[in-house]
Every structure is written in C-alpha cells, then in structure tokens.
Amino acid sequence: MEKKSIKNKSKNKSKNKVALLVFYGRKKYSKMLFRYIFRDLKCNGGIVDKIFIFKNTHDESDLEFLSSLQNGKFGKYIEIIPGVR
C-alpha cells in the first residue's frame, strides 16, 4: 500500500513547475552560478523548468554575456526581466 502512495506523489511532482529567479549584475560573479543552474535544468535530468534573469547592469561586457546565454544552447529556458534601463 505504501508503494502506491509513493507512486502517486512522484506523479504529482511532475505536474509542478520549478522556476528560478536570478538577479544578474556582473559576469564574473554569475558565470560559475549558471554552470550549476544549467546542470539542474529538466533537459539535463534536473528539476528546473524555467530561469528568469533580472537584469541589473549597464556594463557592455556583462550585457554581452547575458545575451550569449539567451542565444545559447539553453536560451529557450531563459527569460530576461529588464531591471535597469
């Protein structure tokens, strides 16, 4: 009887969506973080469905890195939230 309840719980988990909100400011602080985030995406066997990135920078090199993330392999999982204009 316990096995049946465990199966039901695992089915319920698959219906849940997991989203991350990342406050992005500088490439040098975020580069390592994104390696772990991408590892934890569902397409890689993890639990994360979507990544929301709150942009908080004006620096061109930081913005280029953010753009490369969005245009890269995992871009379809990323949504940029404009914070700083």
C-alpha positions as CSV (number, residue, x, y, z in Angstrom):
1,M,0.0,0.0,0.0
2,E,2.9,2.4,0.7
3,K,4.3,1.8,-2.8
4,K,1.1,3.1,-4.3
5,S,1.2,6.3,-2.3
6,I,4.9,6.9,-3.3
7,K,3.9,6.5,-7.0
8,N,1.1,9.0,-6.6
9,K,3.5,11.5,-5.0
10,S,6.0,11.2,-7.9
11,K,3.2,11.7,-10.4
12,N,2.2,14.9,-8.6
13,K,5.8,16.2,-8.6
14,S,5.9,16.0,-12.4
15,K,3.0,18.4,-12.6
16,N,4.8,21.1,-10.6
17,K,6.9,23.7,-12.4
18,V,10.2,24.9,-10.9
19,A,11.4,28.4,-11.9
20,L,14.5,30.2,-10.7
21,L,14.8,34.0,-10.3
22,V,18.4,35.1,-10.7
23,F,19.5,38.7,-10.0
24,Y,22.2,39.3,-12.6
25,G,24.7,42.1,-12.3
26,R,28.2,41.0,-13.2
27,K,29.6,38.3,-15.4
28,K,32.4,37.4,-13.1
29,Y,30.1,36.6,-10.3
30,S,27.4,34.8,-12.4
31,K,29.5,32.7,-14.8
32,M,30.0,29.9,-12.3
33,L,26.4,30.1,-11.0
34,F,25.0,29.5,-14.4
35,R,27.0,26.3,-14.9
36,Y,25.2,24.8,-11.9
37,I,21.8,26.2,-13.0
38,F,22.1,24.7,-16.4
39,R,23.1,21.4,-14.9
40,D,19.9,21.4,-12.9
41,L,17.6,22.0,-15.9
42,K,15.0,19.3,-16.6
43,C,16.5,18.7,-20.0
44,N,19.7,17.7,-18.2
45,G,18.0,15.5,-15.6
46,G,17.4,18.2,-13.0
47,I,14.3,19.9,-11.7
48,V,14.4,23.4,-13.1
49,D,11.9,24.3,-15.9
50,K,12.5,28.0,-16.4
51,I,15.1,30.6,-15.5
52,F,14.1,34.2,-15.0
53,I,17.0,36.6,-15.0
54,F,16.5,40.1,-13.5
55,K,19.0,42.3,-15.4
56,N,20.7,44.8,-13.1
57,T,23.7,46.2,-15.1
58,H,24.7,48.8,-17.7
59,D,28.2,47.3,-18.4
60,E,28.5,46.3,-22.1
61,S,30.6,43.1,-21.4
62,D,28.1,41.9,-18.8
63,L,25.3,42.5,-21.2
64,E,27.1,40.6,-23.9
65,F,27.5,37.6,-21.6
66,L,23.8,37.8,-20.8
67,S,22.9,37.9,-24.5
68,S,25.2,34.9,-25.2
69,L,23.3,33.0,-22.5
70,Q,20.0,33.8,-24.1
71,N,21.2,32.9,-27.6
72,G,23.0,29.8,-26.5
73,K,22.0,26.1,-26.1
74,F,19.7,26.8,-23.1
75,G,18.2,30.0,-24.4
76,K,14.7,28.6,-24.7
77,Y,14.7,28.2,-20.9
78,I,15.7,31.8,-20.1
79,E,13.6,34.9,-19.8
80,I,15.2,38.2,-19.2
81,I,13.4,40.7,-17.0
82,P,14.5,44.2,-17.7
83,G,15.5,45.9,-14.4
84,V,18.0,48.6,-15.3
85,R,17.5,50.7,-18.4
